[in-house]
Amino acid sequence: MSALDPRPARRFDLRGLAHAAGRERARLLRWNAAVLVVAVAAVFVLPRWWTSSVTLVPAPKDGLSLDLTGLGTGLTGTSFSFGAGPTPQDQLKMVVSSRAVADSLITRFDLVRRWKLKRREQARDRLADHTTITTPKEGQVVVEVEARSPELARDMAAAYAVVTANESARLKTSLAAQRRVYLEARLRDLEREIDLAGTRVRDFEEKNGAVALPEQTKETMDAAGTLQAQVALFETELAAARRYFTDEAPEVNALKDRIRELNRQIDRLARQGGTLLVKGDELPQMKQDYLRLTREQLSLTAVSELLRRVYEQARVEEANPVATFSVLDGADLPERHSRPKRALTVAIAMTLAAACSVGWLQWRETRVAAAPPAADEAAPPEARRAA
């Protein structure tokens, strides 16, 4: 502000505002009282909403959990899965927020007619607006539903748990059916391969006579059969993964790497043997051929037994599907409405009214200070005395 500028500098004068508030106290009291009345009337007129919640705990990530005890030395219960991927919490949230669950709730509670809408799509959007799905770090999934009555809020939250259980069981049944169909075809192929391998072994024995292999040779065949069984299992996983992922997906590449590594171990076993295993290349040619034929037969038999266990597991899951989660906290009847928050709303309204009052006083004082002086005050002292 230059020295020649007649306008006064604008500044916040707390003492001046206090004097102005004292002069305009009657007007300010009427203004704030009116705001208070309107705010109280508004919070009592606004519709009340009630919120109920249900907490779901997902089951551990499902994979091919098999007990391989007896198939190889030192090999115990092992669990195979697709590797990195969505967590059980993410999978459960995906089912809860799916369109199938939303449509089931819309049909069950007739939300299109209840909310006076025209299309089901509008009901889906309205249901999503009144539903909150959170995933805490502890691993559970919390579903909160708000409605215009406490009973409806409780019933809709409980229905979320029931409908989600039905949809997750249906999804699990579908996956088990696809796995069963694949395993049935694979087991049929294995039966034919086992018959051909047995025929080749029998023809070799009849041609060359019975051969008594050392115990170390048997251990070599058992170890190779175990590796072949693991290769077959990962091939089953790979076939199932390709139904849901592309060939460039990390899950598919990880399974391919595992299969290649097992095949390298099988080749190294044939060439170099192991700690207590006979090297395959050191056997006489006749025993080498016999080892190859017998190992093929044992490997196919081990693969058949392993896949038959997985096949029986898939049949059980298909026949008796169960939900992949448990209800930790069921839906209860809310005792207090969730919104509008009356005290908070009135407090915010009064705060805004006070801020507007201070702003109005500041504007008024600035305007008065900037107003030109009256004519008699602007005249010289001699003229005022003469007047």
URJORA-V241037 format. One record per residue. RES is the residue in one small letter. PHI is phi as a letter, one per 30 degrees, with the letter a starting at -180 (999 if undefined). Layout:
BEGIN
res=RES phi=PHI
res=RES phi=PHI
END
This chain:
BEGIN
res=m phi=999
res=s phi=d
res=a phi=d
res=l phi=d
res=d phi=d
res=p phi=d
res=r phi=d
res=p phi=d
res=a phi=d
res=r phi=d
res=r phi=b
res=f phi=c
res=d phi=c
res=l phi=d
res=r phi=d
res=g phi=d
res=l phi=d
res=a phi=d
res=h phi=d
res=a phi=d
res=a phi=d
res=g phi=d
res=r phi=d
res=e phi=c
res=r phi=d
res=a phi=d
res=r phi=d
res=l phi=d
res=l phi=d
res=r phi=d
res=w phi=d
res=n phi=d
res=a phi=d
res=a phi=d
res=v phi=d
res=l phi=d
res=v phi=d
res=v phi=d
res=a phi=d
res=v phi=d
res=a phi=d
res=a phi=d
res=v phi=d
res=f phi=d
res=v phi=d
res=l phi=e
res=p phi=d
res=r phi=c
res=w phi=b
res=w phi=c
res=t phi=b
res=s phi=b
res=s phi=b
res=v phi=b
res=t phi=c
res=l phi=c
res=v phi=c
res=p phi=d
res=a phi=d
res=p phi=e
res=k phi=e
res=d phi=d
res=g phi=b
res=l phi=c
res=s phi=c
res=l phi=b
res=d phi=c
res=l phi=c
res=t phi=d
res=g phi=j
res=l phi=d
res=g phi=a
res=t phi=d
res=g phi=i
res=l phi=c
res=t phi=c
res=g phi=e
res=t phi=b
res=s phi=c
res=f phi=c
res=s phi=b
res=f phi=d
res=g phi=i
res=a phi=d
res=g phi=l
res=p phi=d
res=t phi=d
res=p phi=e
res=q phi=d
res=d phi=d
res=q phi=d
res=l phi=d
res=k phi=d
res=m phi=d
res=v phi=d
res=v phi=d
res=s phi=c
res=s phi=d
res=r phi=d
res=a phi=d
res=v phi=d
res=a phi=d
res=d phi=d
res=s phi=d
res=l phi=d
res=i phi=d
res=t phi=d
res=r phi=d
res=f phi=c
res=d phi=h
res=l phi=d
res=v phi=d
res=r phi=d
res=r phi=d
res=w phi=c
res=k phi=h
res=l phi=c
res=k phi=c
res=r phi=b
res=r phi=d
res=e phi=d
res=q phi=d
res=a phi=d
res=r phi=d
res=d phi=d
res=r phi=d
res=l phi=d
res=a phi=d
res=d phi=d
res=h phi=c
res=t phi=b
res=t phi=b
res=i phi=c
res=t phi=c
res=t phi=b
res=p phi=d
res=k phi=d
res=e phi=d
res=g phi=j
res=q phi=d
res=v phi=b
res=v phi=c
res=v phi=c
res=e phi=c
res=v phi=b
res=e phi=c
res=a phi=b
res=r phi=d
res=s phi=b
res=p phi=d
res=e phi=d
res=l phi=d
res=a phi=d
res=r phi=d
res=d phi=d
res=m phi=d
res=a phi=d
res=a phi=d
res=a phi=d
res=y phi=e
res=a phi=d
res=v phi=d
res=v phi=d
res=t phi=d
res=a phi=d
res=n phi=d
res=e phi=d
res=s phi=d
res=a phi=d
res=r phi=d
res=l phi=d
res=k phi=d
res=t phi=d
res=s phi=d
res=l phi=d
res=a phi=d
res=a phi=d
res=q phi=d
res=r phi=d
res=r phi=d
res=v phi=d
res=y phi=d
res=l phi=d
res=e phi=d
res=a phi=d
res=r phi=d
res=l phi=d
res=r phi=d
res=d phi=d
res=l phi=d
res=e phi=d
res=r phi=d
res=e phi=d
res=i phi=d
res=d phi=d
res=l phi=d
res=a phi=d
res=g phi=d
res=t phi=d
res=r phi=d
res=v phi=d
res=r phi=d
res=d phi=d
res=f phi=d
res=e phi=d
res=e phi=d
res=k phi=d
res=n phi=c
res=g phi=i
res=a phi=d
res=v phi=c
res=a phi=c
res=l phi=d
res=p phi=d
res=e phi=d
res=q phi=d
res=t phi=d
res=k phi=d
res=e phi=d
res=t phi=d
res=m phi=d
res=d phi=d
res=a phi=d
res=a phi=d
res=g phi=d
res=t phi=d
res=l phi=d
res=q phi=d
res=a phi=d
res=q phi=d
res=v phi=e
res=a phi=d
res=l phi=d
res=f phi=d
res=e phi=d
res=t phi=d
res=e phi=d
res=l phi=d
res=a phi=d
res=a phi=d
res=a phi=d
res=r phi=d
res=r phi=d
res=y phi=b
res=f phi=b
res=t phi=d
res=d phi=d
res=e phi=c
res=a phi=d
res=p phi=e
res=e phi=d
res=v phi=d
res=n phi=d
res=a phi=d
res=l phi=d
res=k phi=d
res=d phi=d
res=r phi=d
res=i phi=d
res=r phi=d
res=e phi=d
res=l phi=d
res=n phi=d
res=r phi=d
res=q phi=d
res=i phi=d
res=d phi=d
res=r phi=d
res=l phi=d
res=a phi=d
res=r phi=d
res=q phi=c
res=g phi=i
res=g phi=b
res=t phi=d
res=l phi=c
res=l phi=c
res=v phi=d
res=k phi=d
res=g phi=d
res=d phi=d
res=e phi=d
res=l phi=d
res=p phi=e
res=q phi=e
res=m phi=d
res=k phi=d
res=q phi=d
res=d phi=d
res=y phi=d
res=l phi=d
res=r phi=d
res=l phi=d
res=t phi=d
res=r phi=d
res=e phi=d
res=q phi=d
res=l phi=d
res=s phi=d
res=l phi=d
res=t phi=d
res=a phi=d
res=v phi=d
res=s phi=d
res=e phi=d
res=l phi=d
res=l phi=d
res=r phi=d
res=r phi=d
res=v phi=d
res=y phi=d
res=e phi=d
res=q phi=d
res=a phi=d
res=r phi=d
res=v phi=d
res=e phi=d
res=e phi=d
res=a phi=d
res=n phi=b
res=p phi=d
res=v phi=b
res=a phi=d
res=t phi=c
res=f phi=a
res=s phi=b
res=v phi=d
res=l phi=d
res=d phi=b
res=g phi=d
res=a phi=d
res=d phi=c
res=l phi=d
res=p phi=d
res=e phi=c
res=r phi=b
res=h phi=d
res=s phi=d
res=r phi=a
res=p phi=d
res=k phi=d
res=r phi=d
res=a phi=d
res=l phi=d
res=t phi=d
res=v phi=d
res=a phi=d
res=i phi=d
res=a phi=d
res=m phi=d
res=t phi=d
res=l phi=d
res=a phi=d
res=a phi=d
res=a phi=d
res=c phi=d
res=s phi=d
res=v phi=d
res=g phi=d
res=w phi=d
res=l phi=d
res=q phi=d
res=w phi=d
res=r phi=d
res=e phi=d
res=t phi=d
res=r phi=d
res=v phi=d
res=a phi=d
res=a phi=d
res=a phi=d
res=p phi=d
res=p phi=d
res=a phi=d
res=a phi=d
res=d phi=d
res=e phi=d
res=a phi=d
res=a phi=d
res=p phi=d
res=p phi=e
res=e phi=d
res=a phi=d
res=r phi=d
res=r phi=d
res=a phi=d
res=a phi=d
END
